[in-house]
Amino acid sequence: MSHILKRWWRTLLGVLAGFLGVQSERRRQEDFKEGRAIHFVVVGLLMAAVFVIFVIFLVRWALSLSGA
């Protein structure tokens, strides 16, 4: 795996752990020391957008099941 791909993968895992609230303090410190802020911003915004879209589809699905 290339260095750039590893960096993005590590960023994705760090943001996901942050979203779920399970990231250790040691790992958070490593991410801030080694990671680039723009990577965390981009991945965080994309994951937030995916989450919002997921919730919208989930609500529409639930409403369709209820007959509304």
PDB file of N, CA, C and O in Angstrom:
ATOM      1  N   MET A   1       0.848  -1.173   0.000  1.00  0.00           N
ATOM      2  CA  MET A   1       0.000   0.000   0.000  1.00  0.00           C
ATOM      3  C   MET A   1       0.894   1.237   0.000  1.00  0.00           C
ATOM      4  O   MET A   1       1.870   1.298   0.748  1.00  0.00           O
ATOM      5  N   SER A   2       0.570   2.208  -0.824  1.00  0.00           N
ATOM      6  CA  SER A   2       1.404   3.400  -0.900  1.00  0.00           C
ATOM      7  C   SER A   2       1.272   4.232   0.375  1.00  0.00           C
ATOM      8  O   SER A   2       0.320   4.084   1.141  1.00  0.00           O
ATOM      9  N   HIS A   3       2.243   5.098   0.574  1.00  0.00           N
ATOM     10  CA  HIS A   3       2.267   5.943   1.766  1.00  0.00           C
ATOM     11  C   HIS A   3       1.042   6.861   1.816  1.00  0.00           C
ATOM     12  O   HIS A   3       0.473   7.074   2.886  1.00  0.00           O
ATOM     13  N   ILE A   4       0.639   7.401   0.677  1.00  0.00           N
ATOM     14  CA  ILE A   4      -0.507   8.314   0.633  1.00  0.00           C
ATOM     15  C   ILE A   4      -1.792   7.570   0.985  1.00  0.00           C
ATOM     16  O   ILE A   4      -2.624   8.073   1.739  1.00  0.00           O
ATOM     17  N   LEU A   5      -1.944   6.378   0.438  1.00  0.00           N
ATOM     18  CA  LEU A   5      -3.135   5.587   0.730  1.00  0.00           C
ATOM     19  C   LEU A   5      -3.180   5.197   2.209  1.00  0.00           C
ATOM     20  O   LEU A   5      -4.248   5.201   2.821  1.00  0.00           O
ATOM     21  N   LYS A   6      -2.035   4.865   2.776  1.00  0.00           N
ATOM     22  CA  LYS A   6      -1.975   4.542   4.206  1.00  0.00           C
ATOM     23  C   LYS A   6      -2.389   5.743   5.046  1.00  0.00           C
ATOM     24  O   LYS A   6      -3.117   5.601   6.029  1.00  0.00           O
ATOM     25  N   ARG A   7      -1.922   6.924   4.654  1.00  0.00           N
ATOM     26  CA  ARG A   7      -2.248   8.144   5.403  1.00  0.00           C
ATOM     27  C   ARG A   7      -3.755   8.402   5.367  1.00  0.00           C
ATOM     28  O   ARG A   7      -4.355   8.715   6.396  1.00  0.00           O
ATOM     29  N   TRP A   8      -4.372   8.271   4.182  1.00  0.00           N
ATOM     30  CA  TRP A   8      -5.817   8.492   4.069  1.00  0.00           C
ATOM     31  C   TRP A   8      -6.589   7.428   4.842  1.00  0.00           C
ATOM     32  O   TRP A   8      -7.596   7.735   5.478  1.00  0.00           O
ATOM     33  N   TRP A   9      -6.131   6.196   4.793  1.00  0.00           N
ATOM     34  CA  TRP A   9      -6.791   5.117   5.528  1.00  0.00           C
ATOM     35  C   TRP A   9      -6.731   5.381   7.027  1.00  0.00           C
ATOM     36  O   TRP A   9      -7.721   5.208   7.738  1.00  0.00           O
ATOM     37  N   ARG A  10      -5.565   5.800   7.497  1.00  0.00           N
ATOM     38  CA  ARG A  10      -5.406   6.110   8.919  1.00  0.00           C
ATOM     39  C   ARG A  10      -6.300   7.288   9.320  1.00  0.00           C
ATOM     40  O   ARG A  10      -6.872   7.298  10.411  1.00  0.00           O
ATOM     41  N   THR A  11      -6.414   8.275   8.432  1.00  0.00           N
ATOM     42  CA  THR A  11      -7.288   9.414   8.687  1.00  0.00           C
ATOM     43  C   THR A  11      -8.740   8.967   8.760  1.00  0.00           C
ATOM     44  O   THR A  11      -9.481   9.387   9.649  1.00  0.00           O
ATOM     45  N   LEU A  12      -9.143   8.117   7.826  1.00  0.00           N
ATOM     46  CA  LEU A  12     -10.515   7.608   7.818  1.00  0.00           C
ATOM     47  C   LEU A  12     -10.825   6.862   9.113  1.00  0.00           C
ATOM     48  O   LEU A  12     -11.879   7.066   9.715  1.00  0.00           O
ATOM     49  N   LEU A  13      -9.916   6.007   9.534  1.00  0.00           N
ATOM     50  CA  LEU A  13     -10.124   5.258  10.778  1.00  0.00           C
ATOM     51  C   LEU A  13     -10.172   6.190  11.988  1.00  0.00           C
ATOM     52  O   LEU A  13     -10.963   5.984  12.908  1.00  0.00           O
ATOM     53  N   GLY A  14      -9.321   7.215  11.980  1.00  0.00           N
ATOM     54  CA  GLY A  14      -9.318   8.172  13.081  1.00  0.00           C
ATOM     55  C   GLY A  14     -10.617   8.956  13.171  1.00  0.00           C
ATOM     56  O   GLY A  14     -11.152   9.160  14.261  1.00  0.00           O
ATOM     57  N   VAL A  15     -11.119   9.393  12.028  1.00  0.00           N
ATOM     58  CA  VAL A  15     -12.380  10.140  12.013  1.00  0.00           C
ATOM     59  C   VAL A  15     -13.539   9.226  12.409  1.00  0.00           C
ATOM     60  O   VAL A  15     -14.424   9.636  13.160  1.00  0.00           O
ATOM     61  N   LEU A  16     -13.535   8.003  11.912  1.00  0.00           N
ATOM     62  CA  LEU A  16     -14.590   7.052  12.271  1.00  0.00           C
ATOM     63  C   LEU A  16     -14.580   6.778  13.775  1.00  0.00           C
ATOM     64  O   LEU A  16     -15.636   6.737  14.408  1.00  0.00           O
ATOM     65  N   ALA A  17     -13.405   6.593  14.339  1.00  0.00           N
ATOM     66  CA  ALA A  17     -13.303   6.374  15.785  1.00  0.00           C
ATOM     67  C   ALA A  17     -13.790   7.601  16.548  1.00  0.00           C
ATOM     68  O   ALA A  17     -14.425   7.478  17.595  1.00  0.00           O
ATOM     69  N   GLY A  18     -13.491   8.784  16.017  1.00  0.00           N
ATOM     70  CA  GLY A  18     -13.980  10.007  16.641  1.00  0.00           C
ATOM     71  C   GLY A  18     -15.499  10.115  16.577  1.00  0.00           C
ATOM     72  O   GLY A  18     -16.135  10.533  17.544  1.00  0.00           O
ATOM     73  N   PHE A  19     -16.079   9.741  15.444  1.00  0.00           N
ATOM     74  CA  PHE A  19     -17.535   9.755  15.296  1.00  0.00           C
ATOM     75  C   PHE A  19     -18.184   8.821  16.302  1.00  0.00           C
ATOM     76  O   PHE A  19     -19.221   9.144  16.882  1.00  0.00           O
ATOM     77  N   LEU A  20     -17.574   7.670  16.505  1.00  0.00           N
ATOM     78  CA  LEU A  20     -18.144   6.677  17.411  1.00  0.00           C
ATOM     79  C   LEU A  20     -17.747   6.918  18.865  1.00  0.00           C
ATOM     80  O   LEU A  20     -18.328   6.323  19.773  1.00  0.00           O
ATOM     81  N   GLY A  21     -16.769   7.779  19.090  1.00  0.00           N
ATOM     82  CA  GLY A  21     -16.340   8.095  20.444  1.00  0.00           C
ATOM     83  C   GLY A  21     -15.510   7.017  21.101  1.00  0.00           C
ATOM     84  O   GLY A  21     -15.535   6.878  22.324  1.00  0.00           O
ATOM     85  N   VAL A  22     -14.769   6.245  20.308  1.00  0.00           N
ATOM     86  CA  VAL A  22     -13.995   5.137  20.867  1.00  0.00           C
ATOM     87  C   VAL A  22     -12.488   5.295  20.675  1.00  0.00           C
ATOM     88  O   VAL A  22     -11.737   4.349  20.913  1.00  0.00           O
ATOM     89  N   GLN A  23     -12.041   6.453  20.256  1.00  0.00           N
ATOM     90  CA  GLN A  23     -10.617   6.633  19.990  1.00  0.00           C
ATOM     91  C   GLN A  23      -9.855   6.879  21.288  1.00  0.00           C
ATOM     92  O   GLN A  23     -10.288   7.659  22.137  1.00  0.00           O
ATOM     93  N   SER A  24      -8.730   6.212  21.430  1.00  0.00           N
ATOM     94  CA  SER A  24      -7.927   6.378  22.638  1.00  0.00           C
ATOM     95  C   SER A  24      -7.193   7.717  22.597  1.00  0.00           C
ATOM     96  O   SER A  24      -6.991   8.300  21.531  1.00  0.00           O
ATOM     97  N   GLU A  25      -6.807   8.181  23.757  1.00  0.00           N
ATOM     98  CA  GLU A  25      -6.071   9.449  23.850  1.00  0.00           C
ATOM     99  C   GLU A  25      -4.734   9.350  23.126  1.00  0.00           C
ATOM    100  O   GLU A  25      -4.312  10.297  22.463  1.00  0.00           O
ATOM    101  N   ARG A  26      -4.071   8.208  23.252  1.00  0.00           N
ATOM    102  CA  ARG A  26      -2.778   8.022  22.579  1.00  0.00           C
ATOM    103  C   ARG A  26      -2.933   8.128  21.069  1.00  0.00           C
ATOM    104  O   ARG A  26      -2.146   8.802  20.404  1.00  0.00           O
ATOM    105  N   ARG A  27      -3.938   7.467  20.536  1.00  0.00           N
ATOM    106  CA  ARG A  27      -4.169   7.493  19.085  1.00  0.00           C
ATOM    107  C   ARG A  27      -4.552   8.898  18.617  1.00  0.00           C
ATOM    108  O   ARG A  27      -4.126   9.334  17.548  1.00  0.00           O
ATOM    109  N   ARG A  28      -5.350   9.600  19.409  1.00  0.00           N
ATOM    110  CA  ARG A  28      -5.744  10.964  19.054  1.00  0.00           C
ATOM    111  C   ARG A  28      -4.522  11.864  18.983  1.00  0.00           C
ATOM    112  O   ARG A  28      -4.395  12.680  18.070  1.00  0.00           O
ATOM    113  N   GLN A  29      -3.624  11.714  19.949  1.00  0.00           N
ATOM    114  CA  GLN A  29      -2.393  12.506  19.945  1.00  0.00           C
ATOM    115  C   GLN A  29      -1.540  12.180  18.723  1.00  0.00           C
ATOM    116  O   GLN A  29      -0.973  13.080  18.102  1.00  0.00           O
ATOM    117  N   GLU A  30      -1.446  10.898  18.374  1.00  0.00           N
ATOM    118  CA  GLU A  30      -0.684  10.498  17.181  1.00  0.00           C
ATOM    119  C   GLU A  30      -1.293  11.096  15.924  1.00  0.00           C
ATOM    120  O   GLU A  30      -0.573  11.574  15.047  1.00  0.00           O
ATOM    121  N   ASP A  31      -2.617  11.070  15.833  1.00  0.00           N
ATOM    122  CA  ASP A  31      -3.289  11.628  14.658  1.00  0.00           C
ATOM    123  C   ASP A  31      -2.993  13.113  14.510  1.00  0.00           C
ATOM    124  O   ASP A  31      -2.712  13.583  13.408  1.00  0.00           O
ATOM    125  N   PHE A  32      -3.054  13.856  15.612  1.00  0.00           N
ATOM    126  CA  PHE A  32      -2.790  15.288  15.537  1.00  0.00           C
ATOM    127  C   PHE A  32      -1.327  15.581  15.242  1.00  0.00           C
ATOM    128  O   PHE A  32      -1.005  16.587  14.609  1.00  0.00           O
ATOM    129  N   LYS A  33      -0.444  14.706  15.700  1.00  0.00           N
ATOM    130  CA  LYS A  33       0.987  14.913  15.469  1.00  0.00           C
ATOM    131  C   LYS A  33       1.376  14.568  14.039  1.00  0.00           C
ATOM    132  O   LYS A  33       2.157  15.292  13.421  1.00  0.00           O
ATOM    133  N   GLU A  34       0.842  13.470  13.501  1.00  0.00           N
ATOM    134  CA  GLU A  34       1.269  12.973  12.196  1.00  0.00           C
ATOM    135  C   GLU A  34       0.336  13.351  11.054  1.00  0.00           C
ATOM    136  O   GLU A  34       0.775  13.449   9.908  1.00  0.00           O
ATOM    137  N   GLY A  35      -0.941  13.565  11.344  1.00  0.00           N
ATOM    138  CA  GLY A  35      -1.920  13.815  10.290  1.00  0.00           C
ATOM    139  C   GLY A  35      -1.945  15.264   9.845  1.00  0.00           C
ATOM    140  O   GLY A  35      -1.400  16.148  10.506  1.00  0.00           O
ATOM    141  N   ARG A  36      -2.590  15.487   8.709  1.00  0.00           N
ATOM    142  CA  ARG A  36      -2.786  16.837   8.194  1.00  0.00           C
ATOM    143  C   ARG A  36      -4.222  17.250   8.465  1.00  0.00           C
ATOM    144  O   ARG A  36      -5.154  16.462   8.306  1.00  0.00           O
ATOM    145  N   ALA A  37      -4.381  18.495   8.874  1.00  0.00           N
ATOM    146  CA  ALA A  37      -5.706  18.985   9.243  1.00  0.00           C
ATOM    147  C   ALA A  37      -6.688  18.898   8.079  1.00  0.00           C
ATOM    148  O   ALA A  37      -7.845  18.530   8.280  1.00  0.00           O
ATOM    149  N   ILE A  38      -6.253  19.227   6.881  1.00  0.00           N
ATOM    150  CA  ILE A  38      -7.156  19.218   5.731  1.00  0.00           C
ATOM    151  C   ILE A  38      -7.707  17.821   5.472  1.00  0.00           C
ATOM    152  O   ILE A  38      -8.852  17.678   5.046  1.00  0.00           O
ATOM    153  N   HIS A  39      -6.909  16.796   5.724  1.00  0.00           N
ATOM    154  CA  HIS A  39      -7.389  15.423   5.544  1.00  0.00           C
ATOM    155  C   HIS A  39      -8.528  15.121   6.514  1.00  0.00           C
ATOM    156  O   HIS A  39      -9.533  14.519   6.134  1.00  0.00           O
ATOM    157  N   PHE A  40      -8.367  15.541   7.765  1.00  0.00           N
ATOM    158  CA  PHE A  40      -9.407  15.297   8.761  1.00  0.00           C
ATOM    159  C   PHE A  40     -10.671  16.084   8.440  1.00  0.00           C
ATOM    160  O   PHE A  40     -11.779  15.587   8.641  1.00  0.00           O
ATOM    161  N   VAL A  41     -10.514  17.305   7.946  1.00  0.00           N
ATOM    162  CA  VAL A  41     -11.671  18.128   7.586  1.00  0.00           C
ATOM    163  C   VAL A  41     -12.434  17.495   6.428  1.00  0.00           C
ATOM    164  O   VAL A  41     -13.656  17.361   6.488  1.00  0.00           O
ATOM    165  N   VAL A  42     -11.719  17.107   5.376  1.00  0.00           N
ATOM    166  CA  VAL A  42     -12.364  16.517   4.197  1.00  0.00           C
ATOM    167  C   VAL A  42     -13.072  15.219   4.559  1.00  0.00           C
ATOM    168  O   VAL A  42     -14.239  15.032   4.214  1.00  0.00           O
ATOM    169  N   VAL A  43     -12.385  14.332   5.243  1.00  0.00           N
ATOM    170  CA  VAL A  43     -12.988  13.041   5.612  1.00  0.00           C
ATOM    171  C   VAL A  43     -14.150  13.252   6.580  1.00  0.00           C
ATOM    172  O   VAL A  43     -15.178  12.584   6.464  1.00  0.00           O
ATOM    173  N   GLY A  44     -14.001  14.157   7.518  1.00  0.00           N
ATOM    174  CA  GLY A  44     -15.080  14.437   8.467  1.00  0.00           C
ATOM    175  C   GLY A  44     -16.325  14.980   7.786  1.00  0.00           C
ATOM    176  O   GLY A  44     -17.440  14.571   8.111  1.00  0.00           O
ATOM    177  N   LEU A  45     -16.145  15.900   6.842  1.00  0.00           N
ATOM    178  CA  LEU A  45     -17.289  16.447   6.114  1.00  0.00           C
ATOM    179  C   LEU A  45     -17.971  15.379   5.258  1.00  0.00           C
ATOM    180  O   LEU A  45     -19.199  15.312   5.201  1.00  0.00           O
ATOM    181  N   LEU A  46     -17.174  14.552   4.600  1.00  0.00           N
ATOM    182  CA  LEU A  46     -17.754  13.474   3.790  1.00  0.00           C
ATOM    183  C   LEU A  46     -18.527  12.482   4.653  1.00  0.00           C
ATOM    184  O   LEU A  46     -19.620  12.052   4.287  1.00  0.00           O
ATOM    185  N   MET A  47     -17.956  12.122   5.795  1.00  0.00           N
ATOM    186  CA  MET A  47     -18.635  11.169   6.675  1.00  0.00           C
ATOM    187  C   MET A  47     -19.899  11.780   7.273  1.00  0.00           C
ATOM    188  O   MET A  47     -20.896  11.079   7.448  1.00  0.00           O
ATOM    189  N   ALA A  48     -19.875  13.066   7.586  1.00  0.00           N
ATOM    190  CA  ALA A  48     -21.074  13.731   8.096  1.00  0.00           C
ATOM    191  C   ALA A  48     -22.164  13.748   7.030  1.00  0.00           C
ATOM    192  O   ALA A  48     -23.334  13.517   7.336  1.00  0.00           O
ATOM    193  N   ALA A  49     -21.787  14.021   5.777  1.00  0.00           N
ATOM    194  CA  ALA A  49     -22.759  14.023   4.681  1.00  0.00           C
ATOM    195  C   ALA A  49     -23.353  12.633   4.481  1.00  0.00           C
ATOM    196  O   ALA A  49     -24.561  12.499   4.287  1.00  0.00           O
ATOM    197  N   VAL A  50     -22.523  11.608   4.527  1.00  0.00           N
ATOM    198  CA  VAL A  50     -23.017  10.233   4.381  1.00  0.00           C
ATOM    199  C   VAL A  50     -23.973   9.895   5.523  1.00  0.00           C
ATOM    200  O   VAL A  50     -24.994   9.242   5.306  1.00  0.00           O
ATOM    201  N   PHE A  51     -23.648  10.332   6.730  1.00  0.00           N
ATOM    202  CA  PHE A  51     -24.515  10.073   7.879  1.00  0.00           C
ATOM    203  C   PHE A  51     -25.875  10.748   7.704  1.00  0.00           C
ATOM    204  O   PHE A  51     -26.909  10.131   7.960  1.00  0.00           O
ATOM    205  N   VAL A  52     -25.881  12.002   7.271  1.00  0.00           N
ATOM    206  CA  VAL A  52     -27.141  12.730   7.071  1.00  0.00           C
ATOM    207  C   VAL A  52     -27.981  12.056   5.993  1.00  0.00           C
ATOM    208  O   VAL A  52     -29.189  11.887   6.162  1.00  0.00           O
ATOM    209  N   ILE A  53     -27.354  11.673   4.892  1.00  0.00           N
ATOM    210  CA  ILE A  53     -28.078  10.993   3.813  1.00  0.00           C
ATOM    211  C   ILE A  53     -28.646   9.662   4.311  1.00  0.00           C
ATOM    212  O   ILE A  53     -29.776   9.305   3.979  1.00  0.00           O
ATOM    213  N   PHE A  54     -27.870   8.936   5.098  1.00  0.00           N
ATOM    214  CA  PHE A  54     -28.339   7.671   5.671  1.00  0.00           C
ATOM    215  C   PHE A  54     -29.564   7.890   6.552  1.00  0.00           C
ATOM    216  O   PHE A  54     -30.531   7.132   6.469  1.00  0.00           O
ATOM    217  N   VAL A  55     -29.531   8.917   7.390  1.00  0.00           N
ATOM    218  CA  VAL A  55     -30.665   9.198   8.274  1.00  0.00           C
ATOM    219  C   VAL A  55     -31.899   9.576   7.457  1.00  0.00           C
ATOM    220  O   VAL A  55     -33.007   9.148   7.780  1.00  0.00           O
ATOM    221  N   ILE A  56     -31.719  10.368   6.411  1.00  0.00           N
ATOM    222  CA  ILE A  56     -32.850  10.746   5.553  1.00  0.00           C
ATOM    223  C   ILE A  56     -33.483   9.503   4.933  1.00  0.00           C
ATOM    224  O   ILE A  56     -34.703   9.344   4.964  1.00  0.00           O
ATOM    225  N   PHE A  57     -32.661   8.627   4.373  1.00  0.00           N
ATOM    226  CA  PHE A  57     -33.198   7.399   3.781  1.00  0.00           C
ATOM    227  C   PHE A  57     -33.857   6.507   4.828  1.00  0.00           C
ATOM    228  O   PHE A  57     -34.888   5.891   4.558  1.00  0.00           O
ATOM    229  N   LEU A  58     -33.275   6.434   6.008  1.00  0.00           N
ATOM    230  CA  LEU A  58     -33.855   5.628   7.077  1.00  0.00           C
ATOM    231  C   LEU A  58     -35.230   6.155   7.479  1.00  0.00           C
ATOM    232  O   LEU A  58     -36.159   5.371   7.674  1.00  0.00           O
ATOM    233  N   VAL A  59     -35.366   7.461   7.602  1.00  0.00           N
ATOM    234  CA  VAL A  59     -36.654   8.062   7.964  1.00  0.00           C
ATOM    235  C   VAL A  59     -37.675   7.834   6.856  1.00  0.00           C
ATOM    236  O   VAL A  59     -38.822   7.485   7.134  1.00  0.00           O
ATOM    237  N   ARG A  60     -37.268   8.030   5.604  1.00  0.00           N
ATOM    238  CA  ARG A  60     -38.199   7.795   4.487  1.00  0.00           C
ATOM    239  C   ARG A  60     -38.650   6.336   4.445  1.00  0.00           C
ATOM    240  O   ARG A  60     -39.819   6.049   4.188  1.00  0.00           O
ATOM    241  N   TRP A  61     -37.726   5.425   4.697  1.00  0.00           N
ATOM    242  CA  TRP A  61     -38.062   4.005   4.711  1.00  0.00           C
ATOM    243  C   TRP A  61     -39.055   3.698   5.830  1.00  0.00           C
ATOM    244  O   TRP A  61     -40.032   2.978   5.625  1.00  0.00           O
ATOM    245  N   ALA A  62     -38.791   4.256   7.023  1.00  0.00           N
ATOM    246  CA  ALA A  62     -39.681   4.027   8.159  1.00  0.00           C
ATOM    247  C   ALA A  62     -41.066   4.611   7.883  1.00  0.00           C
ATOM    248  O   ALA A  62     -42.075   4.002   8.238  1.00  0.00           O
ATOM    249  N   LEU A  63     -41.121   5.773   7.261  1.00  0.00           N
ATOM    250  CA  LEU A  63     -42.411   6.377   6.934  1.00  0.00           C
ATOM    251  C   LEU A  63     -43.162   5.564   5.887  1.00  0.00           C
ATOM    252  O   LEU A  63     -44.387   5.452   5.941  1.00  0.00           O
ATOM    253  N   SER A  64     -42.427   4.999   4.937  1.00  0.00           N
ATOM    254  CA  SER A  64     -43.097   4.185   3.916  1.00  0.00           C
ATOM    255  C   SER A  64     -43.664   2.901   4.521  1.00  0.00           C
ATOM    256  O   SER A  64     -44.702   2.411   4.075  1.00  0.00           O
ATOM    257  N   LEU A  65     -42.997   2.362   5.523  1.00  0.00           N
ATOM    258  CA  LEU A  65     -43.506   1.167   6.199  1.00  0.00           C
ATOM    259  C   LEU A  65     -44.758   1.468   7.023  1.00  0.00           C
ATOM    260  O   LEU A  65     -45.640   0.622   7.169  1.00  0.00           O
ATOM    261  N   SER A  66     -44.815   2.682   7.555  1.00  0.00           N
ATOM    262  CA  SER A  66     -45.959   3.042   8.396  1.00  0.00           C
ATOM    263  C   SER A  66     -47.161   3.485   7.571  1.00  0.00           C
ATOM    264  O   SER A  66     -48.251   3.669   8.112  1.00  0.00           O
ATOM    265  N   GLY A  67     -46.968   3.656   6.269  1.00  0.00           N
ATOM    266  CA  GLY A  67     -48.068   4.057   5.403  1.00  0.00           C
ATOM    267  C   GLY A  67     -48.277   5.553   5.326  1.00  0.00           C
ATOM    268  O   GLY A  67     -49.283   6.005   4.781  1.00  0.00           O
ATOM    269  N   ALA A  68     -47.365   6.320   5.850  1.00  0.00           N
ATOM    270  CA  ALA A  68     -47.499   7.783   5.834  1.00  0.00           C
ATOM    271  C   ALA A  68     -47.113   8.357   4.491  1.00  0.00           C
ATOM    272  O   ALA A  68     -47.165   9.572   4.300  1.00  0.00           O
TER     273      ALA A  68
END
